[in-house]
Amino acid sequence: MDERDRYLSAPLPVPSRRLGRLMRLGGLTGGLVGRAAWAGAGELARGRRPEAGRLLLTPANAARVTAELARMRGAAMKLGQLISMEAGEYLSPELAQILAALRAEAHAMPPPQLKRVLSDAWGDDFLHRFRRFDVRPVAAASIGQVHRAEAKDGRELAVKVQYPGIRASIDSDIANLGAVIRWSGLVPKGLDLAPLLEEARAQLHEEADYAQEARSMARFADLLEGEPGFAVPRPHDDLTTRDILTMDFLQGAQVENLAGAAQEVRDDVARRLIALIPRELFEFGLVQTDPNFANYRYEAETGRIALLDFGATRAIPAALAADFRALLQAGLAEDRAGMRAAAMRIGYLSETLEPGRMETLLDMMDMAFAPLRSEAPFDFAASDLPDRLTRAAIAMGRERDIAPLPPADALFLQRKVAGLYLLAARIGARVALRPLVAPWANSVR
């Protein structure tokens, strides 16, 4: 098992001070430079001209970068996740592999560090609040980890604990890691990292406020109250702070594990999750935009889908929802002029694009809309649509004429749609899409 495979296997303390985190990034950069220089000298000695990109991200260096960013958690890990999802098709294979690996679970905090965080939030006698508090987390992600507990009054709880120092280090982490990525020379010159860096910074500040997430969770619980197909945990205000979010514990297996379930189960789960997207956009005006597969769990006994993480919830302005409705209507009608007009208003297209590039992007939109136009079930796993869209995006990246990044709200919604597509493909679902979306295109509901 190499270093990249081991990086999630044991608890590791979270570097919690900004200076310490800066030194770790500095050490990472210096180590890469040193190894590259040494390898470059060897290449010259053999009479070969060294290539910087190949020297920087050797397999050993790639493993070290992955392990170090995962160890730091917080902004370092989240930025890797966002860039790999938003711009992965434009990156070198080496850098894309590193960043994609960061979408897995993170290290957990060791128990002594966890105890300090809980004591700071609840006081040294915090264990008196519980009959049971499981020290081993049930999940660990980029900015926090989740523990199962039982309160003195019998409530079954999930307790999400934020890693120490994460909030205070967000801005410096983003700036420092952005510099490292730019310095690597592996990002195409046509890709402007600045919007992605700013998006990651803003999202992390929102996600690091657990009191805000509790409010979003309660709002979704109200919106889906009484619906048999979904379950949303309720936050427990008496045990929730800005750094700790305590909520109902919901049973269930990760939805992505349904790949071996009966076809009708897979199809039904995917259908419900996909049908929820237009409701969030057009009915609720509130979208949970994080497409992490771990945010969905399936309760086999009840058939309910549990929705778990609301840190990346965004309110969608009515004007933007109206533009998406116009784009959906035009896409279903194969109205290219209508698609162009709506996409321009949303920010997917720009007047500054060269005409040929504009047509290429409209062709890609047309490809993406094709499954939504059919009444027949769409086989997500068998489709080559993602490959065709990726090839088109890579071709644009090579020509260094990349489409402008849309506003954050549109980008987050796009990521949610793409994430659910990947989830449906992962479980091998077949869903008729037009009946789910067409009613939302034709009238305000």
C-alpha positions in Angstrom: 0.0 0.0 0.0 1.6 3.3 -1.1 1.4 6.7 0.6 -1.6 7.8 -1.5 -3.5 4.7 -0.4 -2.5 5.1 3.3 -3.4 8.8 3.7 -6.9 8.0 5.1 -5.9 5.0 7.2 -5.1 6.6 10.6 -6.1 9.7 12.7 -3.8 12.7 12.3 -3.9 16.0 14.1 -5.2 18.9 12.1 -2.6 21.7 11.8 -4.7 24.5 13.5 -2.5 27.6 13.4 -2.1 29.7 10.3 1.7 29.8 10.6 1.9 26.1 11.0 -0.3 25.6 7.9 1.8 28.1 5.9 5.0 26.2 6.9 3.5 22.9 5.8 2.6 24.3 2.4 6.0 26.0 2.2 7.6 22.7 3.0 5.5 20.9 0.4 6.6 23.4 -2.3 10.3 23.3 -1.2 10.3 19.5 -1.2 8.8 19.4 -4.7 11.4 21.9 -6.0 14.3 20.1 -4.4 13.2 16.7 -5.9 12.6 18.3 -9.3 16.0 20.0 -9.3 17.8 16.7 -8.3 15.9 14.8 -11.0 16.6 17.5 -13.5 20.3 17.4 -12.8 20.2 13.7 -13.5 18.4 14.3 -16.8 21.1 16.8 -17.9 23.8 14.4 -16.9 22.3 11.9 -19.3 22.2 14.5 -22.1 18.5 15.0 -22.0 16.6 18.2 -21.7 14.4 18.0 -18.5 10.7 18.7 -18.7 9.5 20.7 -15.7 6.0 19.3 -15.5 7.2 15.7 -15.7 9.9 16.3 -13.1 7.5 18.1 -10.6 4.8 15.5 -10.5 6.5 12.1 -10.5 4.5 9.3 -8.9 6.3 9.9 -5.6 5.7 13.6 -5.7 2.0 13.2 -6.6 1.6 10.8 -3.6 3.2 13.4 -1.3 1.0 16.3 -2.6 -2.1 14.2 -2.1 -1.1 13.1 1.4 -0.1 16.6 2.5 -3.3 18.3 1.3 -5.4 15.6 2.9 -3.5 15.9 6.2 -4.2 19.7 6.2 -7.9 19.4 5.6 -9.9 22.6 5.5 -9.4 25.0 2.6 -6.4 23.0 1.2 -8.6 19.9 0.8 -11.7 21.7 -0.3 -9.9 23.7 -3.0 -8.6 20.5 -4.4 -12.1 19.1 -4.5 -13.6 22.1 -6.2 -11.0 22.5 -8.8 -11.1 18.9 -9.7 -14.9 19.0 -10.2 -15.2 22.4 -11.8 -12.1 22.4 -14.1 -10.8 18.8 -14.0 -11.1 18.3 -17.7 -8.8 21.2 -18.4 -6.0 20.1 -16.1 -3.0 17.8 -16.8 -3.7 14.2 -16.0 -1.2 14.3 -13.1 -2.8 17.3 -11.4 -6.3 16.0 -12.0 -5.4 12.7 -10.4 -4.1 14.4 -7.2 -7.1 16.7 -6.9 -9.7 13.9 -7.6 -8.2 11.8 -4.8 -9.1 14.6 -2.4 -12.8 13.9 -2.9 -12.5 10.8 -0.7 -12.9 10.9 3.1 -10.2 12.8 5.1 -8.2 11.8 8.2 -10.0 11.9 11.5 -8.7 13.9 14.4 -7.0 11.9 17.1 -9.1 11.6 20.4 -7.0 14.1 22.4 -7.5 16.8 19.8 -11.2 16.0 19.5 -11.6 16.2 23.3 -10.0 19.7 23.3 -12.5 20.9 20.6 -15.5 19.6 22.4 -14.3 21.0 25.8 -13.8 24.4 24.2 -17.4 24.4 22.8 -19.3 22.7 25.7 -17.0 22.8 28.7 -14.8 20.2 30.4 -17.8 18.3 31.7 -19.4 17.8 28.3 -19.6 14.1 28.6 -22.2 14.6 31.3 -24.6 15.6 28.5 -24.5 12.1 27.0 -25.2 8.5 27.8 -22.9 7.6 25.0 -20.5 9.4 22.7 -18.6 7.4 20.1 -15.0 8.7 19.8 -14.5 6.9 16.5 -16.2 9.1 13.8 -18.7 7.6 11.3 -17.4 10.1 8.7 -14.6 12.6 8.1 -14.6 15.2 5.4 -12.7 18.4 4.5 -13.7 20.7 7.3 -15.2 18.4 10.0 -16.0 14.9 11.2 -19.3 13.2 12.4 -19.8 11.2 15.6 -22.7 9.2 16.8 -24.0 9.9 20.3 -27.0 9.4 22.6 -28.1 12.3 24.8 -29.1 11.9 28.4 -32.7 12.2 27.4 -32.4 9.4 24.9 -32.1 11.4 21.7 -30.1 9.5 19.0 -27.7 12.2 17.6 -25.2 12.8 14.9 -22.6 15.4 16.0 -20.6 17.2 13.4 -17.4 18.6 14.8 -15.4 21.2 12.9 -11.6 20.8 12.8 -9.8 23.4 14.9 -8.4 26.5 13.2 -10.2 25.9 9.9 -12.2 29.1 9.9 -9.3 31.3 10.8 -7.0 29.8 8.1 -9.4 29.8 5.1 -8.2 33.0 3.4 -4.5 32.3 3.9 -4.9 28.6 2.8 -6.6 29.6 -0.4 -4.1 32.2 -1.3 -1.1 30.0 -0.5 -2.4 26.9 -2.2 -3.5 28.9 -5.3 0.1 30.1 -5.5 1.4 26.6 -5.3 -1.0 25.4 -8.1 0.0 28.3 -10.4 3.6 27.7 -9.7 3.4 24.1 -10.7 2.9 25.2 -14.3 0.4 22.4 -14.9 -2.7 24.6 -15.2 -3.4 25.8 -18.8 -2.8 29.5 -19.4 -6.3 29.9 -20.7 -7.8 28.8 -17.3 -8.3 31.7 -14.9 -8.0 30.2 -11.4 -9.1 33.5 -9.7 -12.9 32.8 -9.8 -12.4 29.3 -8.6 -10.2 30.5 -5.7 -12.7 33.1 -4.7 -15.6 30.6 -5.0 -13.7 28.1 -2.8 -13.0 30.9 -0.2 -16.6 32.1 -0.1 -18.0 28.5 0.1 -15.7 27.5 2.9 -16.7 30.5 5.0 -20.3 29.6 4.5 -19.7 25.9 5.3 -17.6 26.7 8.3 -20.6 28.4 10.0 -22.5 25.4 11.5 -25.2 27.7 12.9 -26.0 28.8 9.4 -26.0 25.2 8.2 -28.4 24.3 11.0 -30.8 27.0 9.8 -30.6 25.7 6.2 -31.2 22.1 7.5 -34.3 23.2 9.5 -35.6 25.0 6.4 -35.3 21.9 4.2 -36.8 19.7 6.9 -39.8 22.1 6.9 -40.1 22.0 3.1 -40.0 18.2 2.9 -42.0 17.6 6.1 -44.5 14.7 5.6 -43.1 13.5 2.3 -42.6 9.8 2.5 -39.8 9.7 0.0 -37.3 11.8 1.9 -36.0 12.3 5.4 -34.1 15.3 6.7 -32.5 15.5 10.1 -33.6 18.2 12.5 -30.8 20.2 14.2 -30.7 20.3 18.1 -30.1 23.9 19.1 -29.1 23.1 22.7 -26.1 21.2 21.4 -25.3 23.3 18.3 -22.7 26.1 18.1 -20.8 27.7 15.2 -18.3 24.9 15.4 -20.5 21.9 16.3 -23.7 20.9 14.6 -25.8 18.4 16.4 -28.7 16.8 14.6 -31.0 13.7 14.4 -29.1 10.5 13.6 -30.6 8.9 10.5 -30.0 5.3 9.6 -29.2 4.1 6.1 -26.6 3.0 3.7 -24.8 5.3 1.3 -26.8 5.6 -1.9 -23.8 4.7 -4.1 -23.8 1.2 -2.5 -27.1 0.5 -4.3 -25.3 -0.6 -7.4 -26.1 -4.2 -6.6 -29.8 -3.5 -5.7 -32.8 -4.4 -7.8 -33.1 -2.3 -10.9 -36.4 -0.8 -9.9 -34.9 0.3 -6.6 -32.0 2.0 -8.3 -34.3 3.7 -10.9 -36.7 4.9 -8.2 -33.9 6.4 -6.0 -32.3 8.2 -9.0 -35.7 9.4 -10.2 -36.6 11.0 -6.8 -33.2 12.7 -6.5 -33.4 14.1 -10.0 -37.0 15.2 -9.6 -36.0 17.1 -6.5 -33.7 19.4 -8.5 -36.4 21.4 -10.3 -38.4 21.6 -7.1 -35.4 23.1 -5.3 -34.8 25.6 -8.1 -38.3 26.6 -9.1 -40.4 25.8 -6.0 -38.2 26.2 -3.0 -35.8 28.8 -4.4 -33.2 27.0 -2.2 -30.7 24.5 -3.5 -28.4 22.1 -1.6 -25.5 22.3 -4.0 -23.0 19.8 -2.7 -23.0 16.7 -5.0 -20.9 14.5 -2.6 -22.4 11.0 -2.8 -22.1 10.7 1.0 -24.8 13.3 1.4 -27.4 10.8 0.4 -28.4 7.6 2.4 -31.0 5.0 1.6 -33.2 3.5 4.4 -34.0 0.1 3.0 -36.9 -0.6 5.5 -38.8 2.6 4.7 -37.5 3.3 1.2 -36.7 6.9 2.3 -33.7 8.9 1.0 -32.0 10.7 3.8 -30.5 14.2 2.9 -27.7 15.0 5.2 -25.4 18.0 4.4 -26.6 21.5 4.0 -23.4 23.5 4.4 -23.5 24.5 0.7 -27.1 25.5 0.5 -27.8 28.5 -1.7 -30.8 30.7 -2.1 -31.5 31.2 -5.8 -32.7 34.6 -7.0 -36.0 34.7 -8.8 -34.4 36.3 -11.8 -31.9 33.5 -12.1 -34.5 30.8 -11.7 -36.5 32.5 -14.5 -33.5 32.4 -16.8 -33.0 28.7 -16.0 -36.6 28.1 -16.8 -36.1 29.8 -20.2 -33.0 27.7 -20.8 -34.8 24.5 -20.0 -37.8 25.5 -22.2 -35.5 26.3 -25.1 -33.4 23.2 -24.6 -36.4 20.9 -24.6 -37.7 22.6 -27.8 -34.3 22.5 -29.6 -34.5 26.2 -29.9 -30.9 27.2 -30.4 -31.5 30.9 -30.4 -33.5 30.6 -27.2 -30.7 28.6 -25.5 -28.1 31.1 -26.6 -30.1 34.1 -25.2 -30.8 32.3 -21.8 -27.3 31.1 -21.5 -26.0 34.6 -22.1 -28.2 36.0 -19.3 -27.1 33.3 -16.9 -23.4 33.8 -17.7 -22.6 30.5 -19.4 -21.8 32.4 -22.7 -20.3 35.8 -23.4 -20.3 38.2 -26.3 -16.5 38.2 -26.2 -16.4 34.5 -27.4 -15.2 33.9 -30.9 -18.2 32.8 -33.1 -16.8 29.3 -33.7 -16.3 28.8 -30.0 -19.8 30.0 -29.3 -21.2 27.4 -31.7 -19.1 24.7 -30.0 -20.5 25.6 -26.6 -24.0 25.6 -28.0 -23.4 22.2 -29.5 -22.3 20.9 -26.0 -25.5 22.3 -24.5 -27.5 20.6 -27.2 -25.8 17.3 -26.3 -26.5 17.8 -22.6 -30.2 18.5 -23.3 -30.7 15.4 -25.6 -31.5 13.0 -22.7 -34.1 15.4 -21.3 -36.0 15.4 -24.6 -36.9 11.7 -24.6 -39.9 10.0 -23.0 -37.9 6.8 -22.9 -35.7 5.8 -19.9 -32.2 7.1 -20.1 -29.5 4.6 -19.2 -26.9 6.7 -17.3 -24.3 4.0 -17.0 -24.4 3.0 -20.7 -24.3 6.6 -22.1 -21.2 8.0 -23.6 -22.5 11.6 -23.0 -19.9 12.5 -20.3 -17.0 11.3 -22.5 -18.3 13.3 -25.5 -18.6 16.4 -23.4 -15.2 15.9 -21.8 -13.5 15.4 -25.1 -15.1 18.7 -26.4 -14.0 20.5 -23.2 -10.4 19.2 -23.5 -10.2 20.3 -27.1 -11.2 23.8 -26.0 -8.6 23.7 -23.2 -5.9 22.8 -25.7 -6.8 25.8 -27.7 -6.7 28.0 -24.6 -10.0 29.6 -25.3 -12.1 28.5 -22.4 -15.6 29.6 -21.8 -16.1 32.2 -19.0 -17.0 30.8 -15.6 -20.6 31.7 -14.8 -21.7 33.4 -11.6 -21.4 31.4 -8.4 -25.1 30.5 -8.1 -25.2 29.1 -11.6 -21.9 27.3 -11.1 -23.1 25.6 -7.9 -26.3 24.5 -9.6 -24.4 23.1 -12.5 -22.2 21.1 -10.1 -25.3 19.7 -8.4 -26.7 18.5 -11.7 -23.4 17.0 -12.8 -23.0 15.3 -9.4 -26.4 13.6 -9.6 -25.7 12.5 -13.1 -22.5 10.7 -11.9 -24.4 9.2 -9.0 -27.1 7.8 -11.3 -24.4 6.4 -13.5 -22.6 4.9 -10.5 -25.7 2.9 -9.4 -26.7 2.0 -13.0 -30.1 3.8 -13.0 -32.4 4.1 -15.9 -34.8 7.1 -15.7 -37.2 8.8 -18.1 -36.1 12.5 -17.7 -38.6 14.5 -19.8 -41.6 13.7 -17.6 -39.6 15.0 -14.6 -38.5 18.3 -16.1 -41.0 19.3 -18.8 -43.8 20.4 -16.5 -41.3 22.9 -14.9 -40.4 24.5 -18.3 -43.8 25.5 -19.4 -45.4 27.3 -16.5 -44.7 28.9 -13.1 -45.8 26.5 -10.4 
